[in-house]
Amino acid sequence: MDLPDLSTVSAAELTDSQIHGVLAQIDLDIVNLLRDGKLAALKYGLPGDAGGSTDRSANLRALIAAREHYEELLASRPAWQTSTASCDCR
């Protein structure tokens, strides 16, 4: 069912391992698309609504753009975290 807006959607921030999983799936889709495999995300051109269409090169561009987005998301994470501790060592 389509949502009318995002007001009812909530989720936690993606973890680094989840982002790595998304990147691995995108890489698999790219390889399958380039190899013309049975699991290719889009093998042929398909007509779309309002006369638009998509084809393999458009799909490849979309996959590469998605990959760049998730790489940037991963790179924007803090490289390390700090914490403090207090000691009542008397």
N, CA, C and O atoms as CSV, one atom per row, in Angstrom:
chain,resi,resn,atom,element,x,y,z
A,1,MET,N,N,0.840,-1.174,0.000
A,1,MET,CA,C,0.000,0.000,0.000
A,1,MET,C,C,0.891,1.246,0.000
A,1,MET,O,O,1.853,1.325,0.764
A,2,ASP,N,N,0.578,2.187,-0.833
A,2,ASP,CA,C,1.337,3.431,-0.888
A,2,ASP,C,C,1.016,4.295,0.322
A,2,ASP,O,O,-0.115,4.311,0.807
A,3,LEU,N,N,2.025,5.012,0.801
A,3,LEU,CA,C,1.846,5.938,1.908
A,3,LEU,C,C,1.560,7.332,1.373
A,3,LEU,O,O,2.172,7.742,0.387
A,4,PRO,N,N,0.652,8.067,1.990
A,4,PRO,CA,C,0.383,9.435,1.532
A,4,PRO,C,C,1.479,10.415,1.945
A,4,PRO,O,O,1.669,11.446,1.300
A,5,ASP,N,N,2.201,10.093,3.022
A,5,ASP,CA,C,3.308,10.927,3.493
A,5,ASP,C,C,4.197,10.080,4.397
A,5,ASP,O,O,3.932,8.894,4.589
A,6,LEU,N,N,5.241,10.674,4.948
A,6,LEU,CA,C,6.196,9.941,5.773
A,6,LEU,C,C,5.954,10.089,7.269
A,6,LEU,O,O,6.792,9.676,8.071
A,7,SER,N,N,4.829,10.668,7.656
A,7,SER,CA,C,4.587,10.933,9.070
A,7,SER,C,C,4.465,9.659,9.907
A,7,SER,O,O,4.701,9.701,11.115
A,8,THR,N,N,4.109,8.548,9.305
A,8,THR,CA,C,3.956,7.302,10.063
A,8,THR,C,C,5.175,6.390,9.960
A,8,THR,O,O,5.151,5.265,10.460
A,9,VAL,N,N,6.232,6.863,9.320
A,9,VAL,CA,C,7.425,6.047,9.122
A,9,VAL,C,C,8.497,6.473,10.110
A,9,VAL,O,O,8.780,7.662,10.257
A,10,SER,N,N,9.093,5.494,10.789
A,10,SER,CA,C,10.204,5.798,11.680
A,10,SER,C,C,11.177,4.635,11.636
A,10,SER,O,O,10.798,3.497,11.358
A,11,ALA,N,N,12.425,4.934,11.913
A,11,ALA,CA,C,13.448,3.892,11.924
A,11,ALA,C,C,14.681,4.429,12.615
A,11,ALA,O,O,14.863,5.638,12.764
A,12,ALA,N,N,15.517,3.510,13.031
A,12,ALA,CA,C,16.793,3.891,13.626
A,12,ALA,C,C,17.792,4.175,12.506
A,12,ALA,O,O,17.619,3.726,11.373
A,13,GLU,N,N,18.819,4.913,12.838
A,13,GLU,CA,C,19.883,5.198,11.877
A,13,GLU,C,C,20.555,3.895,11.452
A,13,GLU,O,O,20.726,2.986,12.264
A,14,LEU,N,N,20.933,3.807,10.180
A,14,LEU,CA,C,21.612,2.610,9.682
A,14,LEU,C,C,22.955,2.434,10.375
A,14,LEU,O,O,23.669,3.406,10.622
A,15,THR,N,N,23.289,1.197,10.683
A,15,THR,CA,C,24.598,0.907,11.251
A,15,THR,C,C,25.619,0.812,10.119
A,15,THR,O,O,25.255,0.702,8.948
A,16,ASP,N,N,26.893,0.854,10.481
A,16,ASP,CA,C,27.944,0.718,9.474
A,16,ASP,C,C,27.818,-0.614,8.735
A,16,ASP,O,O,27.985,-0.663,7.516
A,17,SER,N,N,27.525,-1.689,9.460
A,17,SER,CA,C,27.414,-2.992,8.789
A,17,SER,C,C,26.208,-3.044,7.866
A,17,SER,O,O,26.267,-3.712,6.833
A,18,GLN,N,N,25.117,-2.362,8.200
A,18,GLN,CA,C,23.973,-2.307,7.296
A,18,GLN,C,C,24.325,-1.542,6.025
A,18,GLN,O,O,23.931,-1.940,4.929
A,19,ILE,N,N,25.060,-0.452,6.169
A,19,ILE,CA,C,25.470,0.322,4.991
A,19,ILE,C,C,26.399,-0.510,4.120
A,19,ILE,O,O,26.284,-0.487,2.895
A,20,HIS,N,N,27.321,-1.246,4.740
A,20,HIS,CA,C,28.197,-2.140,3.964
A,20,HIS,C,C,27.367,-3.190,3.229
A,20,HIS,O,O,27.693,-3.549,2.098
A,21,GLY,N,N,26.306,-3.683,3.853
A,21,GLY,CA,C,25.416,-4.642,3.203
A,21,GLY,C,C,24.705,-4.039,2.010
A,21,GLY,O,O,24.576,-4.690,0.973
A,22,VAL,N,N,24.239,-2.804,2.139
A,22,VAL,CA,C,23.592,-2.108,1.017
A,22,VAL,C,C,24.588,-1.934,-0.124
A,22,VAL,O,O,24.254,-2.166,-1.286
A,23,LEU,N,N,25.824,-1.520,0.210
A,23,LEU,CA,C,26.856,-1.347,-0.821
A,23,LEU,C,C,27.157,-2.676,-1.522
A,23,LEU,O,O,27.340,-2.703,-2.739
A,24,ALA,N,N,27.210,-3.764,-0.772
A,24,ALA,CA,C,27.459,-5.074,-1.378
A,24,ALA,C,C,26.323,-5.457,-2.323
A,24,ALA,O,O,26.573,-6.011,-3.394
A,25,GLN,N,N,25.087,-5.173,-1.943
A,25,GLN,CA,C,23.949,-5.483,-2.810
A,25,GLN,C,C,23.994,-4.643,-4.088
A,25,GLN,O,O,23.724,-5.151,-5.176
A,26,ILE,N,N,24.333,-3.372,-3.957
A,26,ILE,CA,C,24.458,-2.509,-5.131
A,26,ILE,C,C,25.565,-3.030,-6.047
A,26,ILE,O,O,25.389,-3.084,-7.264
A,27,ASP,N,N,26.713,-3.415,-5.461
A,27,ASP,CA,C,27.810,-3.962,-6.266
A,27,ASP,C,C,27.367,-5.215,-7.014
A,27,ASP,O,O,27.711,-5.397,-8.182
A,28,LEU,N,N,26.606,-6.078,-6.347
A,28,LEU,CA,C,26.100,-7.289,-6.993
A,28,LEU,C,C,25.165,-6.932,-8.142
A,28,LEU,O,O,25.247,-7.528,-9.215
A,29,ASP,N,N,24.275,-5.965,-7.925
A,29,ASP,CA,C,23.372,-5.533,-8.994
A,29,ASP,C,C,24.148,-4.976,-10.182
A,29,ASP,O,O,23.798,-5.243,-11.331
A,30,ILE,N,N,25.194,-4.209,-9.916
A,30,ILE,CA,C,26.002,-3.644,-11.002
A,30,ILE,C,C,26.689,-4.754,-11.791
A,30,ILE,O,O,26.661,-4.754,-13.022
A,31,VAL,N,N,27.304,-5.697,-11.084
A,31,VAL,CA,C,27.994,-6.801,-11.772
A,31,VAL,C,C,27.011,-7.617,-12.601
A,31,VAL,O,O,27.301,-7.949,-13.750
A,32,ASN,N,N,25.848,-7.946,-12.031
A,32,ASN,CA,C,24.859,-8.713,-12.781
A,32,ASN,C,C,24.339,-7.944,-13.986
A,32,ASN,O,O,24.090,-8.532,-15.038
A,33,LEU,N,N,24.176,-6.649,-13.841
A,33,LEU,CA,C,23.711,-5.840,-14.967
A,33,LEU,C,C,24.757,-5.830,-16.081
A,33,LEU,O,O,24.420,-5.978,-17.255
A,34,LEU,N,N,26.020,-5.657,-15.712
A,34,LEU,CA,C,27.086,-5.597,-16.712
A,34,LEU,C,C,27.334,-6.946,-17.377
A,34,LEU,O,O,27.712,-7.002,-18.547
A,35,ARG,N,N,27.125,-8.024,-16.640
A,35,ARG,CA,C,27.346,-9.362,-17.183
A,35,ARG,C,C,26.123,-9.903,-17.915
A,35,ARG,O,O,26.154,-11.005,-18.464
A,36,ASP,N,N,25.048,-9.122,-17.917
A,36,ASP,CA,C,23.800,-9.532,-18.560
A,36,ASP,C,C,23.287,-10.829,-17.937
A,36,ASP,O,O,22.743,-11.692,-18.626
A,37,GLY,N,N,23.470,-10.948,-16.620
A,37,GLY,CA,C,23.056,-12.165,-15.926
A,37,GLY,C,C,21.551,-12.263,-15.760
A,37,GLY,O,O,20.816,-11.298,-15.965
A,38,LYS,N,N,21.118,-13.448,-15.386
A,38,LYS,CA,C,19.691,-13.684,-15.161
A,38,LYS,C,C,19.157,-12.821,-14.028
A,38,LYS,O,O,17.971,-12.492,-14.003
A,39,LEU,N,N,20.020,-12.454,-13.093
A,39,LEU,CA,C,19.590,-11.658,-11.954
A,39,LEU,C,C,19.816,-10.169,-12.164
A,39,LEU,O,O,19.733,-9.393,-11.211
A,40,ALA,N,N,20.098,-9.759,-13.388
A,40,ALA,CA,C,20.313,-8.342,-13.670
A,40,ALA,C,C,19.081,-7.553,-13.260
A,40,ALA,O,O,17.949,-7.975,-13.493
A,41,ALA,N,N,19.319,-6.402,-12.649
A,41,ALA,CA,C,18.205,-5.594,-12.169
A,41,ALA,C,C,17.296,-5.142,-13.313
A,41,ALA,O,O,16.085,-5.024,-13.125
A,42,LEU,N,N,17.848,-4.894,-14.465
A,42,LEU,CA,C,17.049,-4.504,-15.622
A,42,LEU,C,C,17.811,-4.911,-16.872
A,42,LEU,O,O,18.897,-4.392,-17.130
A,43,LYS,N,N,17.261,-5.828,-17.647
A,43,LYS,CA,C,17.979,-6.348,-18.808
A,43,LYS,C,C,17.680,-5.572,-20.091
A,43,LYS,O,O,18.539,-5.472,-20.967
A,44,TYR,N,N,16.486,-5.031,-20.208
A,44,TYR,CA,C,16.070,-4.406,-21.452
A,44,TYR,C,C,15.447,-3.052,-21.148
A,44,TYR,O,O,15.175,-2.725,-19.993
A,45,GLY,N,N,15.228,-2.274,-22.194
A,45,GLY,CA,C,14.533,-1.013,-22.019
A,45,GLY,C,C,13.076,-1.262,-21.697
A,45,GLY,O,O,12.461,-2.175,-22.249
A,46,LEU,N,N,12.521,-0.460,-20.812
A,46,LEU,CA,C,11.119,-0.587,-20.448
A,46,LEU,C,C,10.438,0.766,-20.564
A,46,LEU,O,O,10.937,1.761,-20.039
A,47,PRO,N,N,9.295,0.811,-21.251
A,47,PRO,CA,C,8.564,2.082,-21.306
A,47,PRO,C,C,7.940,2.383,-19.955
A,47,PRO,O,O,7.525,1.475,-19.236
A,48,GLY,N,N,7.876,3.651,-19.619
A,48,GLY,CA,C,7.306,4.048,-18.339
A,48,GLY,C,C,6.128,4.976,-18.521
A,48,GLY,O,O,5.692,5.234,-19.643
A,49,ASP,N,N,5.620,5.472,-17.421
A,49,ASP,CA,C,4.500,6.407,-17.451
A,49,ASP,C,C,4.887,7.694,-18.168
A,49,ASP,O,O,6.055,8.082,-18.179
A,50,ALA,N,N,3.923,8.333,-18.750
A,50,ALA,CA,C,4.091,9.636,-19.411
A,50,ALA,C,C,5.146,9.601,-20.517
A,50,ALA,O,O,5.798,10.609,-20.791
A,51,GLY,N,N,5.309,8.440,-21.148
A,51,GLY,CA,C,6.224,8.351,-22.277
A,51,GLY,C,C,7.683,8.207,-21.905
A,51,GLY,O,O,8.527,8.088,-22.793
A,52,GLY,N,N,8.010,8.212,-20.623
A,52,GLY,CA,C,9.391,8.035,-20.206
A,52,GLY,C,C,9.793,6.578,-20.340
A,52,GLY,O,O,8.939,5.699,-20.457
A,53,SER,N,N,11.070,6.326,-20.323
A,53,SER,CA,C,11.533,4.944,-20.376
A,53,SER,C,C,12.835,4.821,-19.604
A,53,SER,O,O,13.495,5.813,-19.295
A,54,THR,N,N,13.180,3.609,-19.308
A,54,THR,CA,C,14.452,3.343,-18.656
A,54,THR,C,C,15.139,2.226,-19.411
A,54,THR,O,O,14.482,1.418,-20.068
A,55,ASP,N,N,16.437,2.177,-19.323
A,55,ASP,CA,C,17.186,1.129,-20.002
A,55,ASP,C,C,18.378,0.763,-19.123
A,55,ASP,O,O,18.523,1.275,-18.014
A,56,ARG,N,N,19.201,-0.099,-19.612
A,56,ARG,CA,C,20.332,-0.578,-18.814
A,56,ARG,C,C,21.280,0.535,-18.410
A,56,ARG,O,O,21.744,0.566,-17.270
A,57,SER,N,N,21.574,1.448,-19.323
A,57,SER,CA,C,22.514,2.519,-18.970
A,57,SER,C,C,21.904,3.452,-17.924
A,57,SER,O,O,22.612,3.928,-17.036
A,58,ALA,N,N,20.611,3.716,-18.017
A,58,ALA,CA,C,19.955,4.548,-17.002
A,58,ALA,C,C,19.959,3.833,-15.662
A,58,ALA,O,O,20.158,4.456,-14.620
A,59,ASN,N,N,19.741,2.526,-15.689
A,59,ASN,CA,C,19.759,1.764,-14.451
A,59,ASN,C,C,21.162,1.745,-13.850
A,59,ASN,O,O,21.316,1.846,-12.633
A,60,LEU,N,N,22.182,1.618,-14.692
A,60,LEU,CA,C,23.561,1.638,-14.204
A,60,LEU,C,C,23.879,2.985,-13.560
A,60,LEU,O,O,24.505,3.033,-12.501
A,61,ARG,N,N,23.452,4.076,-14.191
A,61,ARG,CA,C,23.675,5.405,-13.610
A,61,ARG,C,C,22.975,5.528,-12.252
A,61,ARG,O,O,23.533,6.100,-11.315
A,62,ALA,N,N,21.751,4.989,-12.146
A,62,ALA,CA,C,21.017,5.044,-10.881
A,62,ALA,C,C,21.720,4.225,-9.802
A,62,ALA,O,O,21.800,4.656,-8.651
A,63,LEU,N,N,22.227,3.053,-10.161
A,63,LEU,CA,C,22.952,2.229,-9.190
A,63,LEU,C,C,24.228,2.913,-8.726
A,63,LEU,O,O,24.554,2.887,-7.539
A,64,ILE,N,N,24.948,3.524,-9.655
A,64,ILE,CA,C,26.185,4.226,-9.297
A,64,ILE,C,C,25.877,5.420,-8.399
A,64,ILE,O,O,26.607,5.681,-7.443
A,65,ALA,N,N,24.802,6.146,-8.700
A,65,ALA,CA,C,24.406,7.281,-7.855
A,65,ALA,C,C,24.020,6.807,-6.458
A,65,ALA,O,O,24.369,7.448,-5.467
A,66,ALA,N,N,23.304,5.695,-6.375
A,66,ALA,CA,C,22.930,5.143,-5.068
A,66,ALA,C,C,24.177,4.719,-4.304
A,66,ALA,O,O,24.281,4.947,-3.099
A,67,ARG,N,N,25.125,4.100,-5.009
A,67,ARG,CA,C,26.359,3.669,-4.355
A,67,ARG,C,C,27.127,4.863,-3.811
A,67,ARG,O,O,27.638,4.816,-2.692
A,68,GLU,N,N,27.212,5.936,-4.597
A,68,GLU,CA,C,27.902,7.146,-4.147
A,68,GLU,C,C,27.222,7.717,-2.899
A,68,GLU,O,O,27.895,8.169,-1.973
A,69,HIS,N,N,25.897,7.695,-2.881
A,69,HIS,CA,C,25.153,8.204,-1.725
A,69,HIS,C,C,25.515,7.415,-0.463
A,69,HIS,O,O,25.799,8.008,0.577
A,70,TYR,N,N,25.506,6.086,-0.552
A,70,TYR,CA,C,25.802,5.280,0.631
A,70,TYR,C,C,27.274,5.357,1.022
A,70,TYR,O,O,27.597,5.252,2.206
A,71,GLU,N,N,28.169,5.537,0.062
A,71,GLU,CA,C,29.580,5.748,0.402
A,71,GLU,C,C,29.750,7.052,1.168
A,71,GLU,O,O,30.493,7.108,2.148
A,72,GLU,N,N,29.056,8.111,0.717
A,72,GLU,CA,C,29.131,9.398,1.414
A,72,GLU,C,C,28.531,9.289,2.817
A,72,GLU,O,O,29.057,9.866,3.769
A,73,LEU,N,N,27.438,8.555,2.937
A,73,LEU,CA,C,26.825,8.356,4.249
A,73,LEU,C,C,27.795,7.651,5.195
A,73,LEU,O,O,27.926,8.034,6.357
A,74,LEU,N,N,28.464,6.633,4.699
A,74,LEU,CA,C,29.426,5.905,5.510
A,74,LEU,C,C,30.626,6.783,5.869
A,74,LEU,O,O,31.117,6.739,6.997
A,75,ALA,N,N,31.092,7.574,4.912
A,75,ALA,CA,C,32.252,8.438,5.155
A,75,ALA,C,C,31.920,9.578,6.114
A,75,ALA,O,O,32.825,10.134,6.738
A,76,SER,N,N,30.665,9.933,6.242
A,76,SER,CA,C,30.284,11.041,7.119
A,76,SER,C,C,30.207,10.630,8.580
A,76,SER,O,O,30.027,11.472,9.461
A,77,ARG,N,N,30.342,9.336,8.835
A,77,ARG,CA,C,30.298,8.844,10.212
A,77,ARG,C,C,31.557,9.258,10.958
A,77,ARG,O,O,32.619,9.405,10.353
A,78,PRO,N,N,31.445,9.446,12.258
A,78,PRO,CA,C,32.654,9.734,13.026
A,78,PRO,C,C,33.619,8.550,12.948
A,78,PRO,O,O,33.205,7.392,13.010
A,79,ALA,N,N,34.885,8.855,12.816
A,79,ALA,CA,C,35.883,7.789,12.705
A,79,ALA,C,C,36.131,7.135,14.060
A,79,ALA,O,O,36.537,5.975,14.127
A,80,TRP,N,N,35.892,7.863,15.119
A,80,TRP,CA,C,36.085,7.318,16.451
A,80,TRP,C,C,35.167,8.042,17.409
A,80,TRP,O,O,34.673,9.132,17.119
A,81,GLN,N,N,34.949,7.436,18.530
A,81,GLN,CA,C,34.114,8.037,19.561
A,81,GLN,C,C,34.921,8.136,20.841
A,81,GLN,O,O,35.765,7.289,21.132
A,82,THR,N,N,34.651,9.166,21.584
A,82,THR,CA,C,35.341,9.311,22.862
A,82,THR,C,C,34.355,9.141,23.999
A,82,THR,O,O,33.153,9.355,23.844
A,83,SER,N,N,34.876,8.763,25.113
A,83,SER,CA,C,34.044,8.653,26.302
A,83,SER,C,C,34.878,9.126,27.496
A,83,SER,O,O,36.105,9.183,27.427
A,84,THR,N,N,34.215,9.452,28.549
A,84,THR,CA,C,34.914,9.866,29.764
A,84,THR,C,C,34.469,8.978,30.909
A,84,THR,O,O,33.371,8.421,30.905
A,85,ALA,N,N,35.317,8.867,31.851
A,85,ALA,CA,C,34.989,8.093,33.055
A,85,ALA,C,C,35.406,8.895,34.272
A,85,ALA,O,O,36.393,9.630,34.241
A,86,SER,N,N,34.669,8.751,35.309
A,86,SER,CA,C,35.066,9.399,36.549
A,86,SER,C,C,35.413,8.329,37.565
A,86,SER,O,O,34.846,7.236,37.568
A,87,CYS,N,N,36.332,8.663,38.405
A,87,CYS,CA,C,36.780,7.681,39.394
A,87,CYS,C,C,36.763,8.353,40.767
A,87,CYS,O,O,37.366,9.406,40.974
A,88,ASP,N,N,36.079,7.733,41.664
A,88,ASP,CA,C,36.088,8.204,43.063
A,88,ASP,C,C,37.048,7.288,43.815
A,88,ASP,O,O,36.651,6.508,44.680
A,89,CYS,N,N,38.329,7.411,43.454
A,89,CYS,CA,C,39.371,6.493,43.941
A,89,CYS,C,C,40.008,7.024,45.224
A,89,CYS,O,O,41.106,7.578,45.172
A,90,ARG,N,N,39.377,6.877,46.325
A,90,ARG,CA,C,39.929,7.352,47.597
A,90,ARG,C,C,40.225,6.231,48.495
A,90,ARG,O,O,40.697,6.443,49.612
